[in-house]
Amino acid sequence: MLTRTELLSRHCAPLQSGALSEIQVREQLAALPDWNLHDGSIVRAYRFANYYETIAFINALAWMIHREDHHPDLVVGYNRCEVRFNTHSVNGISENDFICAAKSDAIQAQQFGSGAA
């Protein structure tokens, strides 16, 4: 299992192996307690004070995920954003998903302080 700090220091890379097992995913989720396993993805809901903060988070997130070349599914509302990562090329969850999840948390914490749904 990688720590949050280790995840933050890494970048997404082409995968040399397949998806993580469910046991590996659940163990890695311990480093990201606000994330959950749901329907083959790791998922987190973020809450914000208003639409402007929601869109500001999404813009910062878009920059990061473009740089990492690893894109989540997003569900966006007035004061919330659900982020859902999985790796389509391995038909499951990979280390890249956890790297981007940790970086998503860092963006939210840096811009707005902590706040999960």
ABEGO torsion letter per residue (X at the ends): XBBAAAAAABBBBBBABBBBBAAAAAAAAAABAABBBBGGBBBBBBBBABAAAAAAAAAAAAAAAAAAGBBBBBBBBAABBBBBBBBAAAGEBBAAAAAAAAAAAAAAAAAAEBEBX
